[in-house]
Amino acid sequence: MREWLLQTRKWLSRLTLVGLTKLLKLGKLCSPLVPYRFGLWTGGMIGLAAYYLLPRERKRTIDHLTFAYSDKGKEWVRKTARRCFVHLGKALLEMLLMTPYRLSRVVDVEGEENIRAALRLGKGAIYVTGHIGNWELMAHIVASRFTLSVIAAPIEPEQVNDMLVGLRADMGVKTILRGRPGAVKEIIRVFKENRIMGILIDQDTDVESAFVDFMGKPAWTPTAAASMAAKFGVPVIFGYIHRNWDNRHTIRIEGPLDLTVTDDKEKDIITNTAMLTKKIENCIRAVPEQWVWMHRRWRRQP
């Protein structure tokens, strides 16, 4: 019986995602007709509804916030959890409503010269970030000024994956799907052609990883950024985006970063991954409502 319930739940989830994908594609076609501020308000309402309609994700968000902010009270935790869902709802609608014209009007960039400094070395650049703010908008603004590819895990069902890849492509971002044929060669080509490779390292996924501290607890963290930097000698830059009170966005970019380099390459990779993870943590703590707290970040432990 339990197995049947699990399979039924997976089937319903898949069916819901496929249906939602079709609605989002329709919404994308109609987006030029939708006033931007109204779209943001709608996205916020969708996020708020999701907070109440998705009990599992709501509980995870509250539990993770309670752990990370043990000095805060229950009222602050629940308020921040609601704001998290509202923010993500807005982020979803922003993706659908965004045009190059709107993008240039709602996003400010600080530190663009740091990208240029990295590219002047002629080895490409690794752009490290996390799921903070509206990270997809950050990719789009960077791609509007530089040639950008991003590494991403394929998402099921395929219709959802295709929609996300298509949305990125519409804004000039090329997606390299991890594990797909030709992915490794494409990554090498990015560096040889002095382009930018974007990678997010703040989630527990089934890739080469190591345990490093995150919010005071070991977290299984992808080491790809530090590993590629060591293997190919590529400079690393760090950037993040956050939503301001007026729903404009600010991107801050720093680098090229000073990485630890010793004779012990394996240890260096872990040390540098920990350093990058600490930068992500500091950004999250500045805007705690703008991270994906429903993600099972600490599901694996040493």
N, C-alpha and C positions, 0 to 999 in steps of 0.2 A: 504493500500500500504506500509506504513512504517513498519508494523508488518511483512509483506512478505519479505521486504528487510532485516530486522534484522534476520529473520529465515534463509534466503538464505546466509547471511554473516556467520552465525554460522555454517551452513552446509559446506560451502566452507572452513572455517577455520579448521573444524574437518577433512575434506577430505585431506587438505594440511598437517595437522599434522600426519595423518596416513601414507600418502605417504612419508613424511620426515622420519618418524620412520623406515619405511622399508629400505630407502636408508642408514640411519645411521647404521642399523643392518648389512647391506651388507658391509658398510665401516669398521665396527668393525671386521668382518671376514677377511678383506683384510689388516687390520692395521699393522700386522707384516711385510708386504712387503713395507710399506710406510716409507720413510726416515722421521725422527722426525722433523727436521728443515723445510722440505718441507711441512709437515702437519701443522705446526704452521703458516707458511706463508699463506697456503690455508685458514686456519681458520681466520686469520686476514683479508683476502680479502672477505671472506663470511660476516664477521662482518661489514666491510666497505660498502659492497653492501646492507646489511640490513639497515644501517643508511639512505641510500637514498631511499630504497624501502618500508620502513615502516614509513610513515609520522606521524601516530598517536603516535607511540613509540618515534620517534625522537622529536616531539613537547613536549611530557611529559618530556623527558630527559632534553631538553633545559629549559623548564619552571621550573623544580625542581632545576636545577643547578643555574638558575638565582635567584631563591628565596634564596637558601642556601648560595650563594656567591654573595650577593648584591654589594660587593665592587669590583667585577671583571667585566671586560668589555665584550661586546658581542663576540669579537674574541676569548677570553679565554674560554668562555662558549661553543661555537661551537666546538672549538678544543678539549676540554675535552669531549664533547658529542661524537664526532667521535672516540676518543680514547677508550671511554667506550664500544662502539659497537665492535671495533676491539678486545679489550681485551676479551669480551664475546665470540666472534667468535673463538679466540684462545683457550679459556677455553673449548668450546664444542669439538674441535678437539683433545685437550689434553685428554679428557675423553675417546675418541675412540682409541687413539694411545697408551695410557698408558699401560705399563706392569710393573710387580714388579721390573724388572731390571732398566727400565727407571725411575721409581718412585724414586728409591734409588739414582739415579744420578742427578736428577733435583730439589730435595726438601731438604732443610736444616731445622733442628728443633732446636729451642732454648727454654729451659725450660721444657724438657721432665721429669726432676726430680720432677717437681711440680705435674705432674699426679701421679707419684709413691707415693709422699707424701700424696696425697688425698686418694689413694687406701689403704695405710697402715692403715687408720682408720677403714677399714673393712665394710664400709657402701655403697660402690659404689661411683660414682662421676657423677656430672652433668656438662657436657662440653658445655658452652654457647658460641655462636659465631653469626656471621651475614653473609649475602651474599656478602662477601668481597673477593677479589682475586678469586682464584679457590677453593672455599670451598669444592667441592667434592674431590679434590686432598688431602686436609687436612684430610678429613675423612678417605681416603684410607691409608695415611701414619700412622695415629693414629691406624687404624685397623691392620696394619702390625706389630704393637708392643704391642697392648692391644686388649681386646675383646670389640668391640664397636657396639652399636645399635644407630640408629637415629630415631627421631620422624618426620614424614612427613605427609602432607596432601595428600590424593589421588588426582591424576591428571587425567583429562579427555581429550581425550578418553582413554579407558583402555589400548590400545596398547602402548601409550606413557608412561603411569604409569608403565607398565610391563617392558618396556625397561630401564627406570631409575632404578627401583628396581633391575633389572638384572645386570646392569652395576655396581651398588654398591656391589651386592653380589659377583661378579667376583673378587672384591678386598677385600673381607672379611667383608664388612659392612652389618649388618642386618637392614632392614627397618621395623619400626613399623608404620603401616598406621593408622593415627588418625581416630577414629570413627569406625574402623573395629572390628568385634567380637574378644574378647581376648586381645585387645590392652592394656587395663588397667592392666590385670593380667601379661602381658609380661613386662610392665614397672616396676611393683613391683618385678618381678623375676630378672630383671637386677640389682636392688639394693641389693637384698638378696644374689645374687651370686657375689657381689663385682665387678660388671662390670661398664662400662662407658655408660652413656646416653647422646647423642649429641642432641642439640636443638638450632634452630635459632630463634631469637626473634625480627627481624628487619622488619617484614612485617605486614600490616594491614590485618588480616584474621578473619574469623568467629569463634573465640575461646575465651575462658575466657581472658579478656584483661583489661587494664586500660589506661587512658590518662597520658602520661609522656612527658616531653620535649624532642624533637629531632630536632636538627638544629634550635632551637629557636622557635619552634611551637609545640603545643600539637599533639601527634601522638598516635593512638590506638595501644597499644603494648601488645603482649602476656605475661601473668604473670606466665605461667606454670613453668618456671625454678625456680623462687623465691618461688612459691607455693609448688612445690615438695620438695625443700630444707627445707622449714619450716615444712612440714607435716611428712617427713621421716628422717629428720636430716642428709641429705646427703650433703657432702661438694661440693662446686661449684668452678670450674676452668673456666678461660676465655682464649680463644685462637683465633688467626686470622692468615690468610695467605695473603701474598702479592707477586705480581710478581715483579721481579727485572728487571733492564734494559736489562739483557742478557737472559731474559725469564726463568731464574731459579726462584725458589720460596723459601720464608723464612716463617716458621711458628714460631710464638712467643706465649708461653703459660705462664700464671701466675696463682697463687693460691696456696693452697686453699684460697679463698677470705674471708675477714672479712665482714659478713653480719650483718645488723641491726636486733637485736632481743630485743623486748620489750613485754609488756603485750598486746599490740594492734597488733595482728597478721595481720589483714587486712591492716593496715597502713604500717607495716613492708614489706609486699609483694610489695606494690606500691613503697616504698622507695628503696627497693633492685632492683626492675625492672628498676627504674629510674637510679640507679647507673650502672647497666649492660648496659643500653641503652647509657649512656654517654661514656662508654668505646668503644662501637661500633662506636659512632659518632667520637670519637678521631681517631680511626683507619681509618675511611672513609676520614676524613680531611687530613690524611697523604698521601693517595693515592686516590684522588677523582675520577679518571677515572676507578677505579676498584670496583665500587658498582653499583647496579641495579637501576639507576636513573629513568628508565621508569616505575618502580612500583609506584602505586598510594598510597604512604605512608601516605599522609595527607588527604585522601578522606573523613574520618569522623572527625568531630570536636565537641567539647563539646557543 
